[in-house]
Amino acid sequence: MEDSRAPGKSISLETDRLILRARRVSDAAVLRELWTERDPRVPPRRQIDSDGRPTIEDIEDQIRSSSRELNLLTVERRVFGDVIGYCGLIDTVRGSDGEPELAFEFLRRTWSQGYATEASWAVLHWAQSSGYRRLWATVRDWNGASRRVMAKLEFVETARVEADEIHGDLLFTTKEL
Ligand SMILES: CC(C)(COP(=O)(O)OP(=O)(O)OC[C@H]1O[C@@H](n2cnc3c(N)ncnc32)[C@H](O)[C@@H]1OP(=O)(O)O)[C@@H](O)C(=O)NCCC(=O)NCCS
């Protein structure tokens, strides 16, 4: 894996099958497709609303103005050159001492081929080389695939759980780097 310690737009990570790179405005259509594919149990703030928003244009605007998600990297397949999802670190109020949260989401047609795990390992190595000592990840109790990825990445569940009868309990997992 090649990596860069510099934050933001210069980050580019490579694995056997994937390239993880900074988000571009041209990624907006795939990112919106991810919105349309979300499980109905995902909270409304992360669902397309009754007006069809966010639109692709909304997401393009968010990418142009976003600083919070600079470390949320777009994932491309090397062989096909297509964008299949994102994986990276987000700042969160959940962790402490500036410890970020691992996040990922992939197009359904690419699931169960090991992409989330492969991309996440690249991000974990990058985080470690950047000086982070611990990461967090949150997952809904019903999200079996995501919980399996966390287990493969050797995240451990903590005692912290935010109960949510509607959207599913939110489990807090963590990994020492
Ligand atoms: C979670 C997600 C990123 C996994 O992506 P992926 O590329 O399919 O992940 P991987 O192929 O690396 O690993 C998936 C694992 O989950 C397993 N799996 C799939 N569906 C499952 C289910 N319903 N219950 C339990 N395990 C499941 C797969 O068999 C695989 O495990 P294995 O390698 O031991 O066979 C993908 O499902 C996704 O984008 N979901 C929607 C967004 C999301 O939930 N993001 C995480 C929020 S916390």
The ligand as an ORCA input file, in Angstrom:
! r2SCAN-3c Opt
* xyz 0 1
  C     -21.420     -2.907      5.220
  C     -20.879     -2.871      3.787
  C     -20.000     -1.669      3.598
  C     -20.051     -4.151      3.563
  O     -19.421     -4.036      2.288
  P     -18.826     -5.309      1.556
  O     -17.895     -4.833      0.509
  O     -19.918     -6.205      1.157
  O     -18.011     -5.994      2.764
  P     -17.030     -7.256      2.688
  O     -17.311     -8.009      1.429
  O     -15.644     -6.774      2.949
  O     -17.493     -8.101      3.947
  C     -18.868     -8.367      4.168
  C     -18.999     -9.535      5.123
  O     -20.313     -9.541      5.681
  C     -20.926    -10.801      5.420
  N     -22.358    -10.543      5.317
  C     -23.069    -10.069      4.285
  N     -24.369     -9.923      4.639
  C     -24.443    -10.293      5.940
  C     -25.513    -10.354      6.887
  N     -26.761     -9.994      6.563
  N     -25.239    -10.780      8.139
  C     -23.973    -11.137      8.494
  N     -22.929    -11.108      7.641
  C     -23.166    -10.681      6.379
  C     -20.268    -11.276      4.154
  O     -20.422    -12.668      3.986
  C     -18.821    -10.866      4.438
  O     -18.233    -11.709      5.410
  P     -17.185    -12.876      4.992
  O     -16.056    -12.230      4.263
  O     -16.793    -13.493      6.291
  O     -17.965    -13.828      4.093
  C     -22.024     -2.833      2.764
  O     -22.925     -3.854      3.074
  C     -22.724     -1.512      2.721
  O     -22.330     -0.589      2.016
  N     -23.831     -1.373      3.507
  C     -24.590     -0.125      3.559
  C     -23.827      0.957      4.269
  C     -23.429      0.561      5.657
  O     -24.104     -0.212      6.320
  N     -22.297      1.128      6.102
  C     -21.775      0.896      7.401
  C     -22.486      1.717      8.410
  S     -21.924      1.296     10.047
*
